[in-house]
Amino acid sequence: MADAKTVIEFAKKHDARILDLRFTDLPGLWHHISYPIDQLTESSFEEGFGIDGSSIRGWAAIHESDMLLKPDPNFHLLDPFTEVPTLVLACDVVDPVTKQQYDRDPRYIARKAELHLASTGIADTAYFGAEAEFFIFDNVRFDQREQYGFYYIDAEEGRWNSGREESNLGYRPRYREGYFPVPPTDHYQDLRSEMVLTMQSCGMEVECHHHEVATGGQTEIDLKFDSLLRSADKMLLFKYIVKNVANCHGKTVTFMPKPIFGDNGSGMHTHQSLWENGEPVFAGDGYAGLSQAALWYVGGLLKHAPALSAIIAPTTNSYKRLVPGFEAPVNLAYSRRNRSAACRIPMYSLSPQAKRVEFRPPDPSCNPYLGFAAMLMAGLDGIENKMDPGLPLDKDIYDLTPEELATIPSMPGSLEDALDALQRDYAFLLKGDVFTEELLRSYIDYKRSKEVDAIRSRPHPYEFALYYDI
């Protein structure tokens, strides 16, 4: 645990000239504001820095826009990309009038989720480990006007580019066959390694990196698990590093769940476990070595999955990924090996310390503070109400009969359906004041007006192919 003095000494040691304060909007993008380093004193960590929050998505109205950023000394690093030595601090957002933390600050919601966990007596720590996938493209163009709309992707690894005249472009993954090829089919070994080394230089623990199933440079880099808040912090830093390393090499990265038609999308499978006094709560002698508490936790995730989907798969594009046939975890069931089930129980190790639940529907477009907090709340609700997850789904989902498939509930088919589910089922999120009704109402209204309605009101290019000559 660091304190103000530790951070100031760190800044002096690295000759930092600029202070960069980071905070997060409701959809989950990092924002920043910079100051000369001499503006940072020990009292800054209590007094904060004033900003105008009225233009931040999902935040305050114009008449209540003044906010304070309070630096968290436990999240500090030297920015690896700036020419001028720059100290980065993650911040909590505080209302300057009440001096209370701001209810719409996603980081505060993650903090409250950890406090609520401790108050339940079930466990004292929730560990989260997210596997965020992404695509690496050479170029992307897109636009939408009254009379036209398009997107165009150019990718060195794109299977669709096999007709280009440049030499030595024959090595490309086939659609849905990009898992683990060696170079030259894997074009981005060195680029991923640079991303990993940059993460390590910022104090992050990386477990592995590899090419993913899709073409177009789909990639996965796995971070070591950490507590809920710290894992969410690291996911914001993860995205920052990945995008900037790619940019330095003239590439562009997207965390869109489904940018390429006909190939696998990008998920953010999220491993979760509860611990009490240093002991794993999820280890036991039940199915796949799980405890009864772990099975109830799974029951909570499955029961609340339709409502969770509005937070963990929060874009209209998310539901282009969550369709059957692309290894998408659309089936609300659990299994120790079946990757089409929403909950998977990893079996790589028999150690009690390795027992965890992998929830597979989330994708990397979600706000990790909100997503991790919501998943924890669903799992805790499952434990508190002893929710039976039913029988495991250990068959190949594609071998099931239509009658068997009909008995398995599935994820919502659109963001609109997911928001409807959240409006029906949100009481579990309100426990411990982790989420508030006002926040959820604002979130749902934002998603409906800015995303669902915006997409619904615009003609889709493929509609011209379907209907122009009708």
C-alpha positions as CSV (number, residue, x, y, z in Angstrom):
1,M,0.0,0.0,0.0
2,A,1.5,3.3,-1.1
3,D,0.9,6.7,0.4
4,A,1.3,10.3,-0.8
5,K,4.9,10.5,0.4
6,T,5.8,7.3,-1.6
7,V,4.3,8.7,-4.8
8,I,6.1,12.1,-4.5
9,E,9.4,10.3,-3.9
10,F,8.7,8.1,-6.9
11,A,8.1,11.2,-9.1
12,K,11.4,12.7,-7.9
13,K,13.3,9.5,-8.5
14,H,12.1,9.4,-12.1
15,D,12.5,13.2,-12.7
16,A,8.8,13.4,-13.6
17,R,7.9,16.8,-15.0
18,I,4.2,16.4,-15.7
19,L,1.4,15.0,-13.5
20,D,-1.4,13.2,-15.5
21,L,-4.6,12.4,-13.6
22,R,-6.8,9.6,-15.1
23,F,-10.5,8.9,-14.5
24,T,-13.2,6.9,-16.2
25,D,-16.5,7.8,-17.8
26,L,-19.7,5.6,-17.6
27,P,-19.1,3.7,-20.8
28,G,-15.5,2.9,-19.6
29,L,-13.1,5.1,-21.5
30,W,-10.1,6.6,-19.7
31,H,-9.9,10.5,-19.6
32,H,-7.0,12.6,-18.4
33,I,-5.9,16.1,-17.4
34,S,-2.3,17.2,-16.9
35,Y,-0.5,19.6,-14.6
36,P,3.1,20.7,-13.9
37,I,4.5,18.2,-11.4
38,D,5.0,20.9,-8.8
39,Q,1.2,21.1,-8.5
40,L,1.3,17.7,-6.7
41,T,1.8,17.9,-2.9
42,E,0.9,15.6,-0.1
43,S,-2.2,17.6,0.6
44,S,-3.3,17.0,-3.0
45,F,-4.3,13.5,-2.1
46,E,-6.9,14.9,0.3
47,E,-7.9,18.1,-1.4
48,G,-8.0,16.8,-4.9
49,F,-8.0,18.7,-8.2
50,G,-11.1,20.5,-9.6
51,I,-12.5,19.7,-13.1
52,D,-15.6,20.3,-15.1
53,G,-17.5,17.0,-15.4
54,S,-20.4,18.2,-17.5
55,S,-19.0,17.0,-20.8
56,I,-18.1,13.5,-19.5
57,R,-20.4,10.8,-20.9
58,G,-23.0,9.7,-18.4
59,W,-21.9,12.2,-15.7
60,A,-23.3,15.4,-14.2
61,A,-25.6,17.9,-15.8
62,I,-24.2,21.4,-16.6
63,H,-25.7,23.0,-13.5
64,E,-23.8,20.5,-11.2
65,S,-20.7,20.0,-13.2
66,D,-17.9,20.9,-10.7
67,M,-16.0,17.7,-9.6
68,L,-12.9,16.9,-7.7
69,L,-10.3,14.3,-8.7
70,K,-8.6,12.7,-5.7
71,P,-5.5,10.7,-6.7
72,D,-5.2,7.2,-5.5
73,P,-1.5,6.6,-4.4
74,N,-1.9,2.9,-4.9
75,F,-2.1,3.4,-8.7
76,H,0.9,5.3,-9.9
77,L,3.3,4.8,-12.7
78,L,5.6,6.5,-15.2
79,D,3.8,6.8,-18.5
80,P,5.8,4.6,-21.0
81,F,4.8,6.6,-24.1
82,T,5.3,10.3,-23.3
83,E,8.5,12.1,-24.3
84,V,8.3,14.3,-21.2
85,P,8.6,12.2,-18.0
86,T,5.0,12.0,-16.8
87,L,3.6,10.6,-13.6
88,V,0.2,8.9,-14.0
89,L,-2.2,8.6,-11.1
90,A,-5.7,7.0,-11.2
91,C,-8.3,9.1,-9.4
92,D,-11.5,8.8,-7.6
93,V,-14.2,11.4,-8.3
94,V,-15.6,13.5,-5.4
95,D,-18.5,15.9,-5.2
96,P,-17.0,19.2,-4.1
97,V,-20.1,20.2,-2.1
98,T,-20.8,17.1,-0.1
99,K,-17.2,15.8,-0.2
100,Q,-18.7,12.4,-0.9
101,Q,-17.5,10.1,-3.6
102,Y,-19.5,10.6,-6.8
103,D,-22.2,7.9,-7.4
104,R,-21.6,7.8,-11.1
105,D,-17.9,7.3,-10.8
106,P,-17.4,3.6,-12.0
107,R,-14.3,3.2,-9.8
108,Y,-16.4,4.0,-6.7
109,I,-18.9,1.3,-7.7
110,A,-16.1,-1.2,-7.8
111,R,-14.9,0.0,-4.4
112,K,-18.4,-0.4,-3.0
113,A,-18.7,-3.9,-4.4
114,E,-15.6,-4.9,-2.5
115,L,-16.9,-3.3,0.7
116,H,-20.3,-5.1,0.3
117,L,-18.5,-8.5,-0.1
118,A,-16.7,-8.0,3.2
119,S,-20.0,-7.1,4.9
120,T,-21.7,-10.4,3.8
121,G,-19.4,-12.6,5.8
122,I,-19.1,-14.9,2.8
123,A,-15.6,-13.9,1.9
124,D,-13.2,-11.0,2.3
125,T,-11.6,-10.9,-1.2
126,A,-12.9,-11.3,-4.7
127,Y,-10.2,-12.1,-7.3
128,F,-10.9,-11.3,-11.0
129,G,-8.8,-12.3,-14.0
130,A,-10.0,-11.1,-17.4
131,E,-8.8,-12.3,-20.8
132,A,-9.4,-9.4,-23.1
133,E,-9.2,-10.2,-26.9
134,F,-8.6,-7.6,-29.6
135,F,-7.9,-7.1,-33.3
136,I,-4.8,-5.5,-34.8
137,F,-5.5,-3.7,-38.1
138,D,-3.4,-1.7,-40.5
139,N,-6.1,0.8,-41.3
140,V,-9.8,1.4,-40.7
141,R,-12.1,3.9,-42.3
142,F,-15.7,4.5,-41.4
143,D,-18.4,7.2,-41.9
144,Q,-22.1,7.6,-41.6
145,R,-24.0,10.4,-43.4
146,E,-27.6,11.1,-44.4
147,Q,-27.0,9.5,-47.8
148,Y,-24.2,6.9,-47.2
149,G,-22.6,4.7,-44.6
150,F,-19.6,2.4,-44.7
151,Y,-16.7,0.9,-42.9
152,Y,-13.5,-0.5,-44.5
153,I,-10.8,-2.6,-42.7
154,D,-7.3,-3.2,-44.0
155,A,-5.3,-5.8,-42.1
156,E,-2.0,-7.4,-42.9
157,E,-3.4,-10.7,-41.7
158,G,-6.8,-10.3,-43.3
159,R,-7.8,-13.3,-45.3
160,W,-9.8,-11.1,-47.6
161,N,-6.5,-9.4,-48.7
162,S,-5.0,-12.4,-50.4
163,G,-5.4,-10.8,-53.8
164,R,-3.1,-7.8,-52.9
165,E,-0.1,-7.4,-55.2
166,E,2.5,-7.0,-52.4
167,S,5.0,-9.9,-52.2
168,N,5.1,-12.6,-49.5
169,L,1.6,-12.1,-48.2
170,G,0.5,-15.7,-48.5
171,Y,0.7,-16.6,-44.9
172,R,-2.6,-15.7,-43.3
173,P,-4.8,-17.6,-40.9
174,R,-8.0,-19.1,-42.5
175,Y,-11.3,-17.9,-41.0
176,R,-11.7,-19.4,-37.5
177,E,-8.4,-21.3,-37.8
178,G,-6.0,-18.7,-36.3
179,Y,-5.4,-20.4,-32.9
180,F,-1.7,-20.7,-32.0
181,P,0.0,-20.6,-35.5
182,V,3.7,-19.9,-35.5
183,P,5.2,-17.1,-37.6
184,P,5.0,-16.2,-40.4
185,T,1.3,-17.0,-40.3
186,D,1.3,-15.3,-36.9
187,H,2.4,-11.8,-38.0
188,Y,2.4,-10.1,-34.6
189,Q,4.7,-12.2,-32.3
190,D,7.1,-9.3,-31.8
191,L,4.4,-6.6,-31.5
192,R,2.6,-8.6,-28.8
193,S,5.9,-9.2,-27.0
194,E,6.5,-5.5,-27.0
195,M,3.1,-4.9,-25.5
196,V,3.8,-7.5,-22.8
197,L,7.2,-6.0,-21.9
198,T,5.6,-2.5,-21.7
199,M,3.0,-3.9,-19.4
200,Q,5.7,-5.5,-17.2
201,S,7.6,-2.2,-17.1
202,C,4.4,-0.7,-15.6
203,G,4.2,-3.3,-12.9
204,M,1.6,-5.6,-14.4
205,E,2.0,-9.4,-14.2
206,V,1.4,-11.1,-17.6
207,E,0.8,-14.8,-17.8
208,C,1.0,-15.4,-21.6
209,H,0.2,-14.0,-25.1
210,H,-0.9,-15.7,-28.3
211,H,-2.8,-15.3,-31.6
212,E,-6.5,-15.9,-31.3
213,V,-8.9,-17.9,-33.5
214,A,-9.9,-15.2,-35.9
215,T,-7.9,-13.7,-38.8
216,G,-7.2,-10.0,-38.9
217,G,-4.6,-10.1,-36.2
218,Q,-6.9,-11.3,-33.4
219,T,-4.8,-11.4,-30.2
220,E,-5.1,-12.4,-26.5
221,I,-2.8,-11.2,-23.7
222,D,-3.6,-12.7,-20.2
223,L,-2.9,-10.8,-17.0
224,K,-2.5,-12.4,-13.7
225,F,-5.6,-12.2,-11.5
226,D,-5.9,-9.5,-8.8
227,S,-8.6,-8.1,-6.5
228,L,-11.7,-6.7,-8.2
229,L,-10.7,-3.0,-8.1
230,R,-7.1,-3.6,-9.0
231,S,-8.1,-5.9,-11.9
232,A,-10.4,-3.2,-13.3
233,D,-7.6,-0.6,-12.9
234,K,-5.3,-2.9,-14.8
235,M,-7.8,-3.4,-17.6
236,L,-7.9,0.3,-18.3
237,L,-4.0,0.4,-18.3
238,F,-4.0,-2.8,-20.5
239,K,-6.1,-1.0,-23.2
240,Y,-4.0,2.1,-23.0
241,I,-0.7,0.2,-23.5
242,V,-2.1,-2.1,-26.3
243,K,-3.5,0.8,-28.3
244,N,-0.3,3.0,-27.9
245,V,2.2,0.2,-28.7
246,A,0.2,-0.6,-31.9
247,N,0.0,3.1,-32.8
248,C,3.7,3.5,-32.4
249,H,4.1,0.8,-35.2
250,G,1.5,2.4,-37.5
251,K,-1.2,-0.1,-36.5
252,T,-4.6,0.3,-34.9
253,V,-6.3,-1.8,-32.3
254,T,-10.0,-2.3,-31.7
255,F,-11.8,-3.9,-28.7
256,M,-15.0,-4.0,-30.7
257,P,-16.5,-7.4,-30.0
258,K,-17.3,-8.2,-33.7
259,P,-15.6,-6.1,-36.3
260,I,-15.3,-8.8,-39.0
261,F,-18.2,-10.6,-40.5
262,G,-18.0,-14.4,-40.8
263,D,-15.2,-14.8,-38.2
264,N,-15.0,-15.1,-34.5
265,G,-15.5,-12.1,-32.3
266,S,-13.5,-10.9,-29.3
267,G,-14.6,-11.8,-25.8
268,M,-13.3,-11.0,-22.3
269,H,-13.7,-14.3,-20.4
270,T,-13.6,-13.4,-16.7
271,H,-12.2,-15.7,-14.1
272,Q,-13.6,-15.2,-10.6
273,S,-13.0,-16.6,-7.1
274,L,-13.8,-15.8,-3.5
275,W,-11.3,-16.1,-0.6
276,E,-11.7,-15.8,3.1
277,N,-8.7,-15.4,5.4
278,G,-6.4,-16.6,2.7
279,E,-8.4,-19.7,2.0
280,P,-10.3,-20.5,-1.3
281,V,-14.0,-20.4,-0.8
282,F,-14.7,-22.1,-4.1
283,A,-12.7,-25.3,-3.5
284,G,-14.7,-28.3,-2.4
285,D,-15.8,-31.9,-3.3
286,G,-18.7,-31.0,-5.6
287,Y,-18.9,-31.0,-9.4
288,A,-15.4,-30.3,-10.9
289,G,-14.0,-29.8,-7.4
290,L,-16.2,-26.9,-6.5
291,S,-17.7,-26.1,-3.2
292,Q,-21.5,-25.6,-2.7
293,A,-20.9,-21.9,-2.4
294,A,-19.2,-21.9,-5.8
295,L,-22.1,-23.7,-7.4
296,W,-24.5,-21.2,-5.9
297,Y,-22.3,-18.4,-7.2
298,V,-22.7,-20.0,-10.6
299,G,-26.4,-20.2,-10.1
300,G,-26.5,-16.4,-9.4
301,L,-24.5,-15.7,-12.6
302,L,-26.8,-17.8,-14.7
303,K,-30.0,-16.5,-13.2
304,H,-29.0,-12.8,-13.6
305,A,-27.1,-13.3,-16.9
306,P,-29.8,-11.6,-19.1
307,A,-29.7,-8.5,-16.8
308,L,-25.9,-8.6,-16.5
309,S,-25.6,-8.7,-20.3
310,A,-26.6,-5.0,-20.5
311,I,-23.4,-4.2,-18.5
312,I,-21.0,-6.9,-19.5
313,A,-21.9,-7.0,-23.2
314,P,-23.0,-3.3,-23.4
315,T,-22.9,-2.5,-27.1
316,T,-25.1,-3.2,-30.1
317,N,-22.1,-4.8,-31.7
318,S,-21.8,-7.2,-28.7
319,Y,-24.8,-9.1,-30.0
320,K,-23.1,-9.7,-33.4
321,R,-20.7,-11.8,-31.3
322,L,-23.3,-13.5,-29.1
323,V,-24.8,-15.7,-31.8
324,P,-24.5,-19.5,-32.1
325,G,-21.8,-21.1,-34.1
326,F,-18.7,-18.9,-33.4
327,E,-17.7,-20.5,-30.0
328,A,-20.0,-17.8,-28.5
329,P,-21.1,-18.6,-24.9
330,V,-24.8,-18.0,-25.5
331,N,-26.1,-20.9,-23.5
332,L,-26.9,-20.2,-19.9
333,A,-25.5,-23.4,-18.4
334,Y,-22.2,-24.4,-16.8
335,S,-19.6,-27.1,-17.7
336,R,-16.1,-28.0,-16.8
337,R,-15.0,-28.2,-20.4
338,N,-17.7,-27.0,-22.8
339,R,-16.8,-23.6,-24.1
340,S,-20.2,-22.9,-25.5
341,A,-21.6,-22.8,-21.9
342,A,-21.7,-19.4,-20.2
343,C,-19.9,-20.7,-17.1
344,R,-16.8,-22.9,-17.5
345,I,-14.9,-24.5,-14.7
346,P,-11.3,-24.6,-15.7
347,M,-9.6,-28.0,-15.1
348,Y,-6.0,-27.1,-15.8
349,S,-5.1,-27.7,-12.1
350,L,-6.5,-29.8,-9.3
351,S,-5.1,-27.4,-6.7
352,P,-7.8,-25.9,-4.4
353,Q,-6.2,-22.5,-4.9
354,A,-6.9,-22.8,-8.6
355,K,-10.6,-23.3,-8.2
356,R,-12.5,-20.6,-10.0
357,V,-15.4,-19.8,-12.2
358,E,-14.9,-18.5,-15.8
359,F,-17.8,-16.4,-17.0
360,R,-17.6,-16.2,-20.8
361,P,-20.3,-13.8,-22.1
362,P,-18.5,-10.6,-21.2
363,D,-16.6,-8.7,-24.0
364,P,-13.9,-6.1,-23.9
365,S,-16.2,-3.2,-24.8
366,C,-17.6,-3.3,-21.2
367,N,-16.5,-0.9,-18.4
368,P,-14.5,-3.3,-16.2
369,Y,-15.4,-1.4,-13.0
370,L,-19.1,-1.9,-13.6
371,G,-18.8,-5.3,-15.2
372,F,-16.7,-6.9,-12.4
373,A,-18.9,-5.3,-9.7
374,A,-22.1,-6.5,-11.4
375,M,-20.8,-10.1,-11.8
376,L,-19.8,-10.2,-8.1
377,M,-23.2,-8.9,-7.0
378,A,-24.9,-11.6,-9.1
379,G,-22.7,-14.4,-7.7
380,L,-23.2,-13.2,-4.1
381,D,-27.0,-13.1,-4.7
382,G,-26.7,-16.7,-5.8
383,I,-24.9,-17.7,-2.6
384,E,-27.2,-15.7,-0.3
385,N,-30.3,-17.2,-1.9
386,K,-28.8,-20.7,-2.6
387,M,-29.5,-20.6,-6.3
388,D,-29.3,-24.1,-7.8
389,P,-27.4,-23.9,-11.2
390,G,-29.1,-27.1,-12.4
391,L,-27.3,-29.9,-14.1
392,P,-24.0,-29.2,-16.0
393,L,-23.9,-29.1,-19.8
394,D,-21.2,-31.6,-20.6
395,K,-22.4,-32.5,-24.0
396,D,-21.3,-30.9,-27.3
397,I,-24.0,-28.2,-27.7
398,Y,-24.1,-28.8,-31.5
399,D,-25.0,-32.5,-30.9
400,L,-28.1,-31.6,-28.9
401,T,-31.5,-32.2,-30.4
402,P,-33.8,-29.2,-30.9
403,E,-35.9,-30.4,-28.0
404,E,-32.8,-30.5,-25.7
405,L,-31.7,-27.1,-26.9
406,A,-35.1,-25.6,-26.1
407,T,-34.6,-26.5,-22.4
408,I,-31.4,-24.4,-22.2
409,P,-32.0,-20.6,-21.7
410,S,-29.8,-18.3,-23.7
411,M,-28.3,-14.8,-23.6
412,P,-30.4,-11.9,-25.0
413,G,-30.2,-11.4,-28.7
414,S,-29.8,-7.7,-28.8
415,L,-28.8,-4.8,-26.6
416,E,-32.4,-3.6,-26.4
417,D,-33.4,-7.0,-25.0
418,A,-30.6,-6.9,-22.5
419,L,-31.6,-3.4,-21.3
420,D,-35.2,-4.7,-21.0
421,A,-33.9,-7.6,-18.8
422,L,-31.9,-5.1,-16.6
423,Q,-35.0,-3.0,-16.1
424,R,-36.9,-6.1,-14.9
425,D,-34.1,-7.6,-12.8
426,Y,-31.8,-5.1,-10.9
427,A,-32.6,-5.5,-7.2
428,F,-29.5,-7.7,-6.7
429,L,-27.3,-4.8,-7.8
430,L,-28.8,-2.4,-5.2
431,K,-27.6,-4.4,-2.2
432,G,-25.1,-2.5,-0.1
433,D,-25.8,0.6,-2.2
434,V,-23.2,-0.7,-4.7
435,F,-25.3,0.4,-7.7
436,T,-28.1,3.0,-7.3
437,E,-31.4,3.2,-9.1
438,E,-30.5,6.7,-10.3
439,L,-27.2,5.3,-11.8
440,L,-29.0,2.4,-13.5
441,R,-31.7,4.6,-14.9
442,S,-29.1,7.0,-16.3
443,Y,-27.2,4.1,-17.8
444,I,-30.2,2.5,-19.4
445,D,-31.4,5.9,-20.8
446,Y,-28.0,6.6,-22.2
447,K,-27.7,3.2,-23.9
448,R,-31.2,3.5,-25.4
449,S,-30.9,7.0,-26.7
450,K,-27.2,7.1,-27.8
451,E,-26.8,3.6,-29.1
452,V,-30.0,1.5,-29.6
453,D,-32.1,4.3,-31.1
454,A,-29.1,5.7,-33.0
455,I,-28.5,2.3,-34.7
456,R,-32.2,1.6,-35.2
457,S,-32.8,4.8,-37.1
458,R,-30.0,4.4,-39.6
459,P,-30.2,2.3,-42.8
460,H,-27.7,-0.6,-42.8
461,P,-25.6,-1.1,-46.0
462,Y,-26.7,-4.7,-46.3
463,E,-30.4,-3.6,-46.4
464,F,-29.6,-2.2,-49.9
465,A,-28.5,-5.6,-51.0
466,L,-31.6,-7.2,-49.5
467,Y,-34.3,-4.6,-50.4
468,Y,-33.2,-2.1,-53.0
469,D,-35.0,-3.9,-55.9
470,I,-38.0,-5.0,-53.8
